[in-house]
Amino acid sequence: MKEKKLLILLLLWLIGTGSLMAQRLGGGLMLGPTFSTMSMSGNDSTRFRPDFTGGVRIALIPKHSIVGAEIDVLYSRQGTSSKKGLDANNNTIRYLEKSHYINVPLLLNIYFRKWNEDDEDESMIPRLRIGPQVGFCIGGNDVTDLKIKKKRQQYITPWESGSFNRIDCGITAALSYWFIEVRYTKKLYICSFEIL
C-alpha cells in the first residue's frame, strides 16, 4: 500500500512538472546492455553480470527551458555472478542469480543548454537525468554453472513465489548525448550500469 501511494505521488509530480513549463511530448524506444550485481548476505565475492534492458520512454521536452521530465518503462534482466571456484571434486563451479524486472524510473531531465531555433532533436543537447525508480520483480532463477572434464552443465532452480521482494525502489542517474546514455541505478538490493 505504501508503494502504491509513493508511485501515485511520483506520477503527480511528473504531471505537475510538465504543466508548469512550455513543453512538447516526445519519446522512443530504448535498448542496450546492463551490468548488474546484487548484495547478498554472507557473500562478498559477487561480480557484475552482463545482460540486456529495453523498453519505451515518454518525455516532456522543453523548448524555452533547460528542465524537462520523462517516464520510462523498461524490461531488465539483472542479477549477479560469483567468482569461479572449485567444488569438492576439483570441478570449476560458479553461482549466478538471474532476475527479471519491469523498471519504471520517473526522471527529471536537466539540459546543459536551452533549445536554439536550429535544434530539431533533443538528442543533440547533452543532458543529465535523475529521479526515483520503482522496480517490479517478475521472477528469477538460481543457476549453478559447473564444468566437469571440459563439459559445461547448468542447474537452474526457479525462485519460489514469496521467496523474493516483488517491489524494489531506488534512485537513477544518467548522462545522455546523441543516442547514447550511460545510466546508473542504485536500488535496495541491486545496482546496475546501463548503456542505452
C-alpha positions as CSV (number, residue, x, y, z in Angstrom):
1,M,0.0,0.0,0.0
2,K,2.8,2.4,0.9
3,E,4.5,1.7,-2.5
4,K,1.2,2.5,-4.4
5,K,1.0,5.8,-2.6
6,L,4.6,6.6,-3.5
7,L,4.0,5.7,-7.2
8,I,0.9,7.9,-7.3
9,L,2.8,10.9,-5.7
10,L,5.6,10.5,-8.2
11,L,3.3,10.4,-11.1
12,L,1.5,13.6,-9.9
13,W,5.0,15.2,-9.6
14,L,5.8,14.3,-13.2
15,I,2.4,15.7,-14.4
16,G,2.9,18.9,-12.3
17,T,6.4,19.5,-13.6
18,G,5.2,19.2,-17.2
19,S,2.3,21.5,-16.8
20,L,4.4,24.3,-15.3
21,M,6.6,24.7,-18.4
22,A,6.0,25.0,-22.1
23,Q,7.0,21.6,-23.4
24,R,6.3,19.2,-26.1
25,L,5.8,15.4,-26.0
26,G,8.5,13.1,-27.2
27,G,9.8,9.6,-26.6
28,G,11.0,6.5,-28.3
29,L,12.4,3.0,-27.8
30,M,15.4,2.2,-25.6
31,L,17.7,-0.9,-25.8
32,G,21.1,-1.7,-24.5
33,P,23.3,-3.8,-22.3
34,T,23.1,-3.8,-18.5
35,F,25.7,-4.8,-16.0
36,S,24.2,-5.5,-12.6
37,T,25.1,-7.0,-9.2
38,M,23.1,-7.9,-6.1
39,S,24.0,-7.6,-2.5
40,M,23.6,-10.9,-0.7
41,S,24.2,-11.5,2.9
42,G,27.3,-13.6,3.6
43,N,28.7,-13.2,0.1
44,D,31.2,-10.5,-0.7
45,S,32.6,-12.1,-3.9
46,T,29.9,-11.1,-6.3
47,R,30.6,-9.6,-9.7
48,F,28.7,-7.6,-12.2
49,R,26.8,-9.8,-14.6
50,P,26.1,-8.6,-18.2
51,D,22.6,-8.9,-19.7
52,F,20.2,-6.5,-21.5
53,T,17.5,-4.0,-20.9
54,G,14.9,-2.4,-23.2
55,G,11.6,-0.5,-23.3
56,V,9.9,2.7,-24.1
57,R,10.3,6.3,-22.9
58,I,7.8,9.1,-22.8
59,A,9.3,12.6,-22.3
60,L,8.1,16.2,-21.8
61,I,10.8,18.1,-23.8
62,P,11.4,21.8,-23.0
63,K,11.5,24.4,-25.8
64,H,12.2,27.5,-23.7
65,S,13.7,25.9,-20.6
66,I,16.5,23.6,-19.5
67,V,14.2,21.4,-17.4
68,G,12.1,18.5,-18.7
69,A,10.8,15.2,-17.4
70,E,10.2,11.7,-18.5
71,I,8.9,8.3,-17.5
72,D,10.4,5.0,-18.8
73,V,9.0,1.5,-18.7
74,L,11.9,-0.9,-19.1
75,Y,12.3,-4.7,-19.0
76,S,15.6,-5.5,-17.5
77,R,17.4,-8.8,-16.8
78,Q,19.5,-8.3,-13.7
79,G,21.4,-10.3,-11.1
80,T,24.9,-11.3,-10.1
81,S,27.6,-13.7,-10.7
82,S,30.1,-15.3,-8.2
83,K,33.8,-15.8,-8.9
84,K,34.7,-19.1,-10.3
85,G,35.9,-21.6,-7.8
86,L,36.4,-25.3,-7.3
87,D,34.0,-27.8,-5.7
88,A,34.9,-30.8,-3.6
89,N,35.8,-32.8,-6.8
90,N,38.0,-30.1,-8.2
91,N,35.4,-29.1,-10.9
92,T,35.1,-25.5,-11.8
93,I,31.9,-24.0,-10.3
94,R,30.2,-20.6,-10.4
95,Y,26.8,-19.4,-9.0
96,L,24.6,-16.9,-10.7
97,E,21.4,-15.1,-9.7
98,K,19.2,-14.1,-12.7
99,S,16.1,-11.9,-12.1
100,H,13.6,-10.3,-14.4
101,Y,12.4,-6.7,-13.7
102,I,9.9,-4.2,-15.0
103,N,11.6,-0.9,-14.0
104,V,9.7,2.4,-14.1
105,P,12.0,5.4,-13.5
106,L,10.5,8.9,-13.2
107,L,13.3,11.3,-14.3
108,L,13.9,15.0,-14.2
109,N,15.9,16.0,-17.3
110,I,18.3,18.9,-17.0
111,Y,19.6,20.0,-20.3
112,F,23.1,21.7,-20.4
113,R,21.8,24.5,-22.7
114,K,18.4,25.9,-23.9
115,W,17.0,25.0,-27.3
116,N,18.0,27.1,-30.3
117,E,15.8,27.7,-33.3
118,D,18.1,25.4,-35.3
119,D,17.6,22.4,-32.9
120,E,15.5,19.7,-34.4
121,D,16.1,17.0,-31.9
122,E,16.7,16.9,-28.1
123,S,19.3,14.2,-28.5
124,M,21.9,16.7,-29.7
125,I,21.7,18.6,-26.4
126,P,23.7,17.0,-23.5
127,R,21.5,16.3,-20.5
128,L,21.5,14.9,-17.0
129,R,18.6,12.7,-15.9
130,I,17.9,11.9,-12.3
131,G,15.0,10.6,-10.2
132,P,13.4,7.8,-8.4
133,Q,12.8,4.3,-9.8
134,V,10.3,1.6,-8.9
135,G,11.2,-1.9,-9.9
136,F,8.8,-4.8,-10.1
137,C,10.5,-8.2,-9.9
138,I,8.6,-10.8,-12.0
139,G,10.7,-13.8,-11.1
140,G,14.2,-15.2,-11.3
141,N,16.5,-18.2,-11.1
142,D,19.4,-19.6,-9.1
143,V,21.9,-21.1,-11.6
144,T,24.8,-23.4,-10.8
145,D,27.3,-23.4,-13.6
146,L,29.5,-26.5,-13.4
147,K,32.4,-27.6,-15.6
148,I,33.2,-31.3,-15.4
149,K,36.1,-32.6,-17.6
150,K,35.7,-29.7,-20.0
151,K,31.9,-30.3,-20.3
152,R,29.7,-27.5,-19.1
153,Q,26.5,-28.2,-17.2
154,Q,23.9,-25.8,-15.7
155,Y,21.4,-26.5,-13.0
156,I,18.6,-24.0,-12.9
157,T,16.3,-23.5,-9.9
158,P,13.4,-21.1,-10.4
159,W,12.6,-18.8,-7.5
160,E,9.6,-19.8,-5.5
161,S,6.8,-17.3,-5.2
162,G,7.1,-15.4,-1.9
163,S,10.9,-16.0,-1.7
164,F,11.9,-12.6,-3.2
165,N,10.8,-9.0,-2.9
166,R,8.3,-8.1,-5.6
167,I,8.9,-4.3,-5.4
168,D,12.3,-2.6,-5.2
169,C,12.7,1.2,-5.0
170,G,15.9,3.2,-5.8
171,I,17.5,6.2,-7.5
172,T,18.6,6.5,-11.1
173,A,21.1,9.0,-12.6
174,A,22.1,9.2,-16.3
175,L,24.2,11.3,-18.7
176,S,22.8,11.4,-22.3
177,Y,24.1,12.8,-25.6
178,W,23.0,11.9,-29.1
179,F,21.5,8.4,-28.9
180,I,23.8,7.2,-26.2
181,E,23.0,7.2,-22.5
182,V,25.0,5.8,-19.5
183,R,22.7,5.1,-16.6
184,Y,23.4,4.1,-13.0
185,T,20.7,2.7,-10.7
186,K,21.1,2.0,-7.0
187,K,18.2,0.0,-5.6
188,L,17.9,-1.6,-2.2
189,Y,19.3,-5.0,-3.4
190,I,20.6,-4.3,-6.9
191,C,22.9,-1.8,-8.5
192,S,23.3,-1.7,-12.3
193,F,25.0,0.2,-15.1
194,E,23.2,0.5,-18.4
195,I,24.1,1.8,-21.8
196,L,21.0,2.8,-23.8
